[in-house]
């Protein structure tokens, strides 16, 4: 296993175990199977295990497995505060104590502000006393490091990265999202600040393996260097020195062994120009199924009406490449789960964005199209509820 250092010199396995997608039976985690997968990962050198308060049964299961096998002090635990569920400092404390109880531990190694959406959400937490609470927990040794996980565009990510003296962060990042979400801009910005970057959705929830178009599969098959699509996706990430830990929601021992092998064999900078060109061709093949040729460069931003243009087009395209639900989930995250909406329907047609688009996209027209298809009754309900949800938890 390869290891990469965090802000304080701790060595973290390049492959992290994402504890959200364990196999279930009758609505409960299949204990024996999932325990075997965790132990296999540990035997392969994985020492970073990521869970969250809202993952059903995950924290309690992980805590039981680590205690039963005497592994707690041999690994790092990452879990998350669902800031959107708390209304007071007492609420923060209550959730944290429950997490310690579930995880059967007296401290959390890496504690995330879960899915921090914008600076307004962080300011709300500050008004509840989160800064003093964090300082207290760190002084007591109950929290070792604090960071945040993020879905949204690169500009807001960079603003959030500057909003506090974070110890680490986590972003969605893969070869399809190089220029969307926080993207490579956010990755490099965090690295420049000295922040370790944990990666989620390296396979876009498996879509870069199970839902590739035939044209993309053919490109992989014809390349002179042979790896599976999953291996290429992981190698693309571990090729970059700015990446610290790549999470994988592994739910078979075969998957654990394959991912661990890839992590152990991949060197920083090993991808050739031919390899990178091949992956760009794969991206083009996937994008050919999409509606708007947006690269997510962000030159169109900022919008005077706060429309998240790259985020809107990423979600719009995702509808045609991955389906309605992933598209709607991304659109809600990028435009509704924040104090002020950044939806496509905010557009007033001023045209400032089009003056700067290197792709020559008719942004105003495409925003209308995206609004018609994405701002469904379901979205409108989410948009109405989201500001209340963010403000009051």
N, C-alpha and C positions, 0 to 999 in steps of 0.2 A: 504494500500500500504506500502511495505517496502521501506526504503530509505538507501542509502549508501553515504558516504561522499567523496567529491573530495579532491584535494590537499590542499585546503584552508578552509575546513570544511563546505562547502555548501552541503546541503542534496539533493541528486538527486534520483528520483524515480528509483527503480530497473528495472522497465519496461520503455523503452523510445519509443517514437513514430517515426518510420522511415517514412519520408514523400516522398517516391519514388514510391509507388505503389497504389496511389489513383485510384479509378474507374474513367474512362473517358467516355465521350459521344461526338461523332463527333470530336474526337481529343482534347477535352478540359476536364479538371477536372470537374466531376459532383459536383458542389459546394454544393448543399444542403446535399447530401449524405455524402461527405467527411467532411463537417462542423459538421454534427451530430456525426461522428466518433471521431473527435478531441474533441468536447465538452464532449462526453461520457468519453473519456480517461481522460480529465481534472477532471471531476466529480469523477472518480475512483482514483484520486491521481497522475496521470502522470503529471510530470512537466518538462520533457526533450523532446524537439522536434527537430529532426535532418533532415535537408534538405541540398541542394547543388546547386551551381550556374548552373550546367549542368542538373539538373532534370527538365524536361520541365514543366513550369508553377508552380512549387512547391513553390519556395520562395515567389512569388507574392501572391499565394493562402494563404499560411500560414500567411503572413503579414496581409492580408485583414481579415482573420478570427480572428486573435488575436486582431486587432484594433477594429473590429466590436463588439466583445464581451468583450472588456476592460480587456484583459488577458495578454497583453504584459509584464507588470511588475510582473505578478504572475507565470511566467514560464521562463525556460531557452531555448534560441535558440542556436542551433549549425548549422553552415553552413561551406562552404568549398571554399578555393581558388584553382581554377584549374591551378596550376602552369605550367602545360604543354601547356597552352594557352597564356601565357604572355611572352613578349620579353624585357620588361623594367620595371623600377620602376613605370613609368607613367601608364603602362598597369596594374600593380597590383592595383594602386590607382583607376583607372577607373572601374575595376571589383568590387572592394570593395564598392565604392560609389553606384554602380548600385545595389549591394546586399542590402545595407542599404535602398535604395529607394524601392526596391521590398518588403522588409520585414517591411517597415514602422516603422523603429526604428532608434535610434541614436547610438546603440551599439550592438555588437555581444558577447554573453556570452562565447561561445566555438567556436574558429575559427581554422579549420583544414587546413593543407597543404594536399590537396586531392590526395589520391593514390600516395604518395611518394614512389618511386620504389627502390631507392638506394641512397647511399651517393653522387654519382655524380649529381643526380637530385637536391639534397639539396645544393651542392656546386654551381651549376648553379644559384640557387635562391639567394644565398649569393652574388654572383658576380653582381647580379642586384640590390643589396641594401636591401634585405629582412630584415636583422637584424636591420638596422636603422629604416626601415619602421615599423616593429613590435614594437620597442621601442617607437617610436613616437605615434603610435595608442594606446598603453597601457597607455602612459602618459596622453593622451587626454581622456581616458576612453572609446574609441570607440571599443576596443577589451579588453575583461576581461582576457581571457586565450587563449593560443595557443598550438595546438597539431598537430598530423599527423595521417592519416589513411594509412593502409598498406596491400598490398597483396605480398606475397613472402615467402622465407624461414626464419627460426628462426635466423640463423646466421646474415643475413643482417638486420633483425629487431633489433637485439641487438646492432649492429653497429650504426644504425640510432638513437636508443634510447639514445646513448651516444654522438651523434653529436651536441646536443643543449640542453639547459635547458628547456625541454618541460614541459608543465603543465598537459598533458594527452595524450592518444593515442587511436587508434581504430584498432582492428584486426578482421579478420574472424576467428570464433572459434565455434565449436560445437562438439558433441561426435564423429563425424566422422573425424574431423580435429584436434583431440587432439595432434597428432604427425605429422601434416603437416601444411603448411602455417607458421605463427609465432608460433602457437601451444602452448602447455602448457609451453614449455621452454620460449617462449617470454612473455607469461602471467606472469609467476613467476619473470622473469627478470625485467619487468616493475614495478611490485608490489614492488620488492626489492628496486628499485630506488625511490619509493614513487609516482609512476605515476598511476592515476586512469586509468582503462582500459574499454573502451566502446566496446561492442561486436556487430559485424554485421554478417549477415547470420547464425543466430542461428538454422534455419531450412534448410539451404542450398537452399534458394529461394523456400522453400516449398517442396523440394525433400524428406525431412525426414518425410513428412506426406503423400504426394500424390503419390510418386513413390517408396514406400518401396516394396521389394519383398515379396511374400506371406509367405516365411519362417520367415521373420522378424516380420510380422504382427502376426503370430502364436505365436512367443515368447512373444510378448507383451500381447497377449490374455491369455496366460497360467500363467503369473506371478501372484503371490498371491495378490500383490498390484495393483489395477486397476487405470490406468490413460490413457489418449489418447496419441498417439505418440508425438503430439505437447507438451503436458504437461510434458512428460518425458524429452524431449529435453530442455525445459526451466528449469525444476527442476535440471537437470544435471549441467546447468550453474550457477544458483543461489545457488546451493549447495556449490560453491567455493567462499571463502572470497575475493579472488583476483579480482573477477569480480565486476565492478561498475554498469554499465548500460547495459542492453540487449535491443538492438533495434529490433522492429518488424514492418514490413511494413503492417500495419493492414488496411484492406479495407472492413470491415463490423463491425457493432456494436456488433454482436455476438462474433466475434474474439476479439474485444477490451475487452469485459466483461470477456471472458474466460481467456485471457492472464493476465488481471489485477487480477483476482481471484487467478490464479496460483502464480503470483508475491507476492500477499498478504499472501498466505498460506505457501510459501516455506521458510524454515529456513536454514541457513548456516550449513552444516554438517549433514543434515537430512537423506541423502541417506544411506541405509544400505549396507553392503558388498554384500548382496543378490541382491539388486537393481543394484549395480555397475556391478556385474557379469552378470546379465540379459542384461544390456546395452552392455556389451562386446560381448555377444552372438548375439545381434542384429547387432553389427558392423561386426562380423564374417559372419553372414548371408548375409549382404550387400556385404562384400568383396569377398564372394564366387563367385560373378558374375564378379569379376575383373580379370585382366590379370597378375598382378605382386603382389607378397605377401610382398610388402614394407610397413613397419610400420611407415616410416618417422622419424626414430630415428636419422638420420644424422651422424651416425658413418662413413659413406663412404665419408664424406666431410672433408676438402675442396678438390675439384677436381683441379688438376694443370691446366686444360684447362677451368676452371670456369663453367663446366656443373652443372646445378641445378638438381642433381640426384633425390632427394626426390620430388621436384616440378614437374619434368618430369613424374615420375611414378604416382604421384597423378592425373595429368591431363590425362595420358594414361588410368588409371583405371576408371577415371570419364567418359571417352568415353563409356565404357561398362556398367556403372551403371546409367548414366544420359543422355547420348546422345552426339552427335557431338558438338553442339554449346557450352554447358557449358565446355566441355573438351577444345575446341579451345580457348575460352575466358581465361581459367585459364592458359593454356600453353603460350599464348601471354603475359599475365601479368607477369608470372614468368620468362620468358626467353627473351622476345623481348623488353619490355618497360623499358629499361635501357641502359646506355651508351654502355656497352659491353655485347654482347649476351651470354646467358648461356644455349644455346640450346643443345639438345642431339647430334646433328651432329658435335659438337665441339670435341666429344670424339675421342682420338687417340689410344684407346685400351691399355693403359699402365697397367691396372689391379690393380692399387693401391687401388681403392675403394673396390674391392672384398676381399682384405686381411682383411678388417675390418667389413664386413657385417655380423651381427649376424644371419641373416636369410639364409645365404648361397645362395643368389641370384646371378645368372649369369648376373651381371650388364651390362657388355659390350654387351652381346648378346641382352638383353632386351632394352638397349638404342638404338640399331640398329632398333629393332622392333618398338619402340616408335617413332623414327625419321621417319621411313617409313610411319607410320599412321598419325602422327601429323603434320609433316612438309610438308603440302600440298601446292599447288600454292597460296591459300589464306594466309596461314601462311608466306610463303616466301615474299609475298608483304608486309605484316605487319612488318616482320623483317627488310626489306629494309627501310621502312618508319619510323619505330620507333626511331632509333638513331637521325634522323633529327628532329623528333617530340619532342623528349626529349630535344635535344640541343637548338633548336630554338623556341619551343613552337608553 
